[in-house]
Amino acid sequence: MQQLPPWLHWLETCPSTNTWAKKAPKLHHGDVVFTRHQTAGRGQYQRSWYSPPGVLTASFVLEGLLPSQLPILSLATGLAVIDGVEDLLPALRGSLQVKWPNDVMACGRKLAGVLCEATSNTQQSRVVVGIGLNLKVDFTNSEIENAISLQEVSGEIPDELVLLERLRYHLIQIVEVIRSEQELTFLPRLRERDLLLHHSLTILSAGVSFSGQGAGIDSDGRLLIRLEEGKIRAFVSGQVSYSLKP
């Protein structure tokens, strides 16, 4: 194995890189936990995260953020994934999108998922950002629907270590922006990359279903929906189904 940078913790196998990172006492800002064999990954709402061979699974330790900043961090992480991939595969520039609250999409299908978890409730919280990025996965016989691999859209796959470095770089930049309370700078880019904007969708929130049209993302990372009666409502959380037809 090639010489690893000091910020990278490479595990042969691991149930969940996020769980491992949250329990490890000596990790620091910018440290990355990576494995090629994750056996019990977790996604949004405690769902299991399917991690067959060919999925890049890594967790990034970020410090100096508040728990209240997790929603915007989750979306901004989607932008970091896009930036990292497009740095290395410039032919994809402009084609990847963010789907609220925590997915990166290619050709309308899920390319990557994000899970942000605060490890404390102190004023300066540590956050572990888990990223699962489909590099080269055969979904033919899996139960996963609407997924896509990077190889399908690009024809090539970046080196894992180089990709981890790019993702780490862009996440550290994002933390600096959030720390300086400049979150509004993310909004134009989120709007540009917002998969749900102007499309019909339904959200299940707190057991109630709402239907309407995507109206963007606000500065707190909330999903805006123009309801059927014309009123715009903001949602902090919920499960979204959508149609990409205008």
N, C-alpha and C positions, 0 to 999 in steps of 0.2 A: 504493500500500500504506500502511496506517495506521502510525503511529509505533510502532516495536517497542521493548519494554523492553530494558535493557542485558544481561539474562541470556539473551536469546534469540538464537540463531544460526540464521537462516532460510536454507536452501539451496534453490535452484531444483530441483536434482536431486542425487542422491547414491547410490552403490552400497549403502552401509549406514551409517546414522547412528551405530551403535555403533562400527564401525571408524573412522569419521571422528573421533568424539569421543575414542577411545582414542589416536589419533595426534596430535591437536591439542595443542600444548604449553602454550597459554595459557588453557585453560579452568579455571574455578574452581568451588568448591562451589556447587551450585544452578544452574549454567549448563545450558541446554537446547539441543540440536541438533534441528532439525525440517526435514522436507522433505515435499512432497506427491508426490514422484516418487522412490521408493526402488527401485533396479533389481536389487539383489542382497542383500536382507535375509537375516539368519540367525536361526534359532531354536535350540531345545534340541537337543543332540547334533549340532551343525553342520548341521542340516537347513535348507533354504532356507525363507524366510518369504515367503509370497505377499502382494504389496503392490500390488494393483490400485488404480485411482482409488477414493477413498472410504474408504481406510484411513488413520487418523492414525498416522504413524510418527515417533517422537521418542525421543531418548536424553537421560537426565538424569545429570549428573555429581554424585556424592556423595563426600565425603571424611571421613576419620577413622574408617573401619570396617576390620575385620579380614577377611581372606579366609574365615576360619572362620564368619563371620557371614552369608555369602552365602545359605545355605539359608533361614534365617529372614527375611532381607531379601527374597528372592524371593516368599515367601508374603505378607509384610507389604506388598509392593508391590501384590499383588492387592487387598488391603484399601484401599490408597491409590487405586487405580483405581475401586473401588466407591464410596469416599467422594467422589471427584471427580465422578463421574457423578451420584451421588445428590444432591450439593449443587445441581447444575444442573437435574436432572430428578427432583424429589422424589416424583413418582408412582411411581418405580421402587424406592423405599426398601423394603428387606427382600427384594427379589426376586432380586438378583444373588448369585452364589456363587463360591467359590474352589475350583479343582480342583488338587490337588497334582500336580506341584510348582510350576507357573508359569502357570496359565490362569485367566481370569475367564469365568464361564459365565452365560448367560441362557437360561431355558427348557430347560436341559439341553444347550445348544449353545454353542460357543466364541465369545465376544464379543471377547476380548483375550488376547494372549500376552505374556509377560514374559521377558526375558533379562538376567541380572545377570552382569557380567564384571569381575573385579578387574584393574587395570592394573599392579599391582606386588605383590611379596611382602614389602614392608616392613611394619614394625609398624603404621604408620598408612597403610592402603591407600586408593587411589582406586578407586571402583566406578562403572562406567557401567551404568545401568539402561535397557535398551531396552524400549519399550512399543509394541505394535502393536494398535490399537483399531479395530474395524470400525465405521465411522460409517454409511456408506451404500454398500453393495457389492452388486452383482448376482452371486450365486454360481450362477446357473442353469446356465451352460455351463462352469463351472470344475470342476476335479478335486478341489476342496476339499470334504470332507464334514463334516457336523456343525458348520457355522459359521453365525453369525447376525450381523446388523447392528443397531446401536443404533436405527436408524429403524424396524426391524421391531417392536421391543418398546416403543418410546416414541412413535412417530409424529412425533418432532421430533429435531433435532440441535443441540447447543450450538455456539456460536461457537468456532472452533479456538483462537484466542488465549486466550479465557476458560477453555476446558477445559485448555489447557496450564498456565495459571497455577494452576488448582485442583489438578492432578496434582502440580505442583512443590511447592505448599504442603504437601500431605499427605505427600509423600516427605521433605521436610525435617523435618517433625514426627516421622516414623518414625525418621529417623537420630538425632534427639535422644533418643528412647526407647531405641534400641539402645545408643547411646553411654553412657547412664546405667545400662546393664545391667538394664533393666526389660522384657526381652523377654517375660517371663511375662504381662505385661498384654495381649499379643496373643492369648494362647491362648483365652480365652472367646469372643472375636469370631471367631477362626478356626474354633472348634468350631461356632459358630452358622452360619457361612457355608460349612462344609465339605461340598462336593458328595458326597464319597465316604463320609461317615460312615454306618454301618449298611447300606451297600449291598454287594452281591457284586462282587468285583473279582479280577483276575489281574494280577500284576506280573512282568515279566521283568527280573531283576536279575543282573548278572554271568553271563549266559547260562543262568540257572536260573529256571524258572517257579514261582511260588507263587500259590495261590488261597485266598481267604478272604473276610472281611468287614471293611470299613473300620472302624477303631477309634479314629480321631482322628489328631492331629498332636502330637508332643511339643515340649518347649521348645527343642530343637535343630533344629526344622523337619523332623524325620524322619516319614515316613508309618508309622502303626501299623496292622497288619493282624492280625486274629484268624484264625489259620490253621484249616484244617478240623479239625485235631486239638484245637483249643481254645487253643493257645499264642499269645500276642501277640508279634509280631516287628516290629522297627523297621527301616525301609529308608531309606538315605541317597539313593539314586538308583534309577531304573528306569523302564521304560515300562509304563504302566497301561492296561488295558482294563477296562471296568466295565459293570454293568447297573444302571439306576436303579430296577428292581423291588426291593422290600424283601426 
